[in-house]
């Protein structure tokens, strides 16, 4: 299945790159083509059968991604994946989470 998504990604690359360039123009220089594709697959099309979508539907969806919805998604995903306690060891974490009497 991932190989089929890769083929779709290559076909949609002109639309994805256009959207990436638009985001760069709006002041989001770190946005990548892969991040836009991941957003569409995981968020925009999560309830759709991507392999049955038509190319013009995919291009339309990609070109109509707003910077606000994309940035909200990336911020939420970053918060979900970050480990807030990665800098402390297990003993420090235990002490932090135990109640003080």
C-alpha positions in Angstrom: 0.0 0.0 0.0 2.8 2.4 0.8 4.2 1.9 -2.7 0.8 3.0 -4.2 0.8 6.1 -2.0 4.3 6.8 -3.3 3.1 6.7 -6.9 0.2 9.1 -5.9 2.6 11.4 -4.2 4.8 11.6 -7.4 1.7 12.4 -9.5 0.5 15.0 -7.0 4.0 16.6 -6.6 3.3 19.7 -8.8 0.2 20.6 -6.6 2.1 19.8 -3.4 5.1 21.9 -4.5 2.7 24.8 -5.4 1.2 24.7 -2.0 4.6 24.5 -0.3 5.7 27.5 -2.3 2.6 29.4 -1.2 3.3 28.6 2.5 6.9 29.8 2.0 5.5 33.0 0.6 3.3 33.4 3.6 6.3 33.1 5.9 6.4 29.4 6.7 9.8 28.5 5.2 10.1 25.1 7.1 7.0 23.5 5.4 8.0 20.6 3.3 6.3 18.7 0.5 6.3 15.6 2.6 4.6 17.3 5.5 1.8 18.6 3.2 1.3 15.1 1.8 1.3 13.6 5.3 -1.3 16.1 6.4 -3.5 15.2 3.5 -3.2 11.5 4.0 -3.6 11.5 7.8 -6.0 14.3 8.3 -7.8 15.5 5.2 -8.3 12.0 3.7 -8.4 9.8 6.8 -12.0 8.8 6.2 -11.6 8.3 2.5 -10.3 5.5 0.4 -7.4 7.3 -1.1 -6.8 4.7 -3.8 -10.3 5.4 -5.2 -10.0 9.2 -5.2 -9.7 10.9 -8.6 -6.6 12.9 -9.3 -8.5 16.2 -9.7 -10.1 15.7 -6.2 -6.7 15.2 -4.7 -5.2 18.2 -6.4 -8.2 20.3 -5.4 -7.9 19.2 -1.7 -4.1 19.9 -1.7 -4.5 23.4 -3.3 -7.2 24.3 -0.8 -5.3 23.5 2.4 -5.2 26.7 4.4 -2.1 27.7 6.3 -4.2 27.9 9.5 -5.5 24.4 9.4 -2.1 23.0 8.3 -0.2 24.8 11.1 -2.8 23.8 13.7 -2.4 20.1 12.6 1.4 20.3 12.8 1.3 21.9 16.2 -1.1 19.3 17.6 1.0 16.5 16.2 4.1 17.9 17.6 2.5 18.1 21.1 1.3 14.5 20.8 4.7 13.2 19.8 6.9 15.1 22.2 8.1 13.6 25.4 8.0 16.3 28.0 9.9 14.3 30.6 12.7 13.1 28.3 15.3 15.2 30.1 14.7 13.6 33.6 15.4 10.1 34.8 12.9 7.7 36.3 13.8 8.6 39.9 13.2 12.3 39.2 9.9 11.5 37.5 8.8 9.4 40.4 9.5 12.2 42.8 7.7 14.7 40.6 4.6 12.5 40.4 4.4 11.5 44.1 2.3 13.6 46.3 4.0 15.6 49.0 2.4 15.3 52.5 
